[in-house]
């Protein structure tokens, strides 16, 4: 389950770097919860072709995050902001 959340978060950052097919199959699989059989039937391709597109999308998302680290950086920024807010609240109390 954690990997699914991670991949869908990466998708938010790198969606535009995927091909149209990869975006569609990824959304069908992860967001719409369609099976490979349903995706293949809807798109007129084999299950293995649908699976291949989804795996390629996953690999690209991981590759882009490994190189660009946009998701990791955003988590760090959110953590810093949270810490700053906590610090401000503490300073108000003092």
Backbone torsions as a table, in degrees:
resi	resn	phi	psi	omega
1	UNK	NA	-39.8	180.0
2	UNK	-61.5	-37.7	179.6
3	UNK	-66.1	-35.4	178.5
4	UNK	-64.8	-45.9	178.5
5	UNK	-62.3	-43.5	179.2
6	UNK	-59.8	-48.2	-178.8
7	UNK	-64.8	-39.8	179.5
8	UNK	-69.3	-31.9	173.8
9	UNK	-66.9	-43.1	177.0
10	UNK	-61.0	-38.3	179.2
11	UNK	-57.8	-39.5	178.8
12	UNK	-59.7	-33.9	-178.1
13	UNK	-84.4	-37.8	-168.8
14	UNK	-117.2	13.7	-177.1
15	UNK	-51.2	-44.3	-174.9
16	UNK	-68.6	-12.4	179.6
17	UNK	-90.1	-3.3	177.6
18	UNK	-93.5	158.2	174.7
19	UNK	-71.8	164.3	179.7
20	UNK	-59.5	-42.9	178.1
21	UNK	-62.5	-44.7	179.8
22	UNK	-61.8	-41.8	178.1
23	UNK	-62.0	-47.3	-176.8
24	UNK	-64.1	-47.9	-178.5
25	UNK	-66.2	-38.2	178.3
26	UNK	-62.7	-47.1	179.1
27	UNK	-62.8	-43.6	178.3
28	UNK	-58.4	-43.7	-174.5
29	UNK	-76.5	-49.1	-172.9
30	UNK	-90.4	-35.7	-176.6
31	UNK	-95.3	-38.5	-178.5
32	UNK	-95.4	-4.8	176.0
33	UNK	58.0	38.1	176.2
34	UNK	-84.1	150.3	176.1
35	UNK	-80.2	166.3	176.0
36	UNK	-60.2	-37.1	179.3
37	UNK	-63.3	-42.5	179.7
38	UNK	-67.2	-42.0	178.8
39	UNK	-63.0	-44.3	-179.2
40	UNK	-65.3	-39.8	179.0
41	UNK	-66.0	-44.0	-179.1
42	UNK	-64.5	-29.3	-174.9
43	UNK	-108.2	0.1	177.5
44	UNK	66.3	35.8	178.3
45	UNK	-127.6	170.2	178.1
46	UNK	-76.2	161.8	176.8
47	UNK	-61.2	-38.2	-178.7
48	UNK	-67.7	-33.0	177.1
49	UNK	-67.5	-41.6	177.2
50	UNK	-64.3	-44.5	179.2
51	UNK	-61.0	-42.0	-179.7
52	UNK	-61.7	-43.6	179.4
53	UNK	-63.6	-41.0	179.7
54	UNK	-65.5	-44.8	179.5
55	UNK	-64.6	-39.7	177.3
56	UNK	-63.3	-39.7	177.5
57	UNK	-63.6	-45.1	178.3
58	UNK	-59.7	-44.7	-180.0
59	UNK	-63.6	-41.0	178.4
60	UNK	-64.7	-43.6	179.8
61	UNK	-60.0	-44.9	178.0
62	UNK	-64.9	-39.8	178.8
63	UNK	-62.1	-48.1	-179.1
64	UNK	-63.2	-40.5	178.7
65	UNK	-66.5	-38.7	178.0
66	UNK	-60.8	-38.4	-177.5
67	UNK	-84.8	-44.4	-171.8
68	UNK	-96.6	-30.7	177.6
69	UNK	56.6	35.0	179.9
70	UNK	-65.2	-43.1	-179.8
71	UNK	-65.9	-45.9	179.1
72	UNK	-59.9	-43.7	179.6
73	UNK	-64.6	-38.7	-180.0
74	UNK	-65.9	-36.5	176.5
75	UNK	-64.3	-40.6	178.4
76	UNK	-65.7	-41.6	178.7
77	UNK	-62.6	-43.9	178.4
78	UNK	-61.4	-39.3	178.3
79	UNK	-64.8	-43.2	178.4
80	UNK	-62.4	-44.1	179.3
81	UNK	-62.0	-43.6	178.4
82	UNK	-60.8	-44.2	179.0
83	UNK	-63.2	-39.6	178.4
84	UNK	-64.0	-42.1	178.5
85	UNK	-63.4	-41.7	178.0
86	UNK	-63.7	-40.5	179.7
87	UNK	-63.6	-43.0	178.6
88	UNK	-62.3	-40.1	179.0
89	UNK	-65.0	-40.4	178.4
90	UNK	-64.9	-43.0	-179.6
91	UNK	-63.5	-34.1	177.2
92	UNK	-64.4	-34.3	-178.5
93	UNK	-75.1	-25.5	-175.6
94	UNK	-81.9	NA	NA
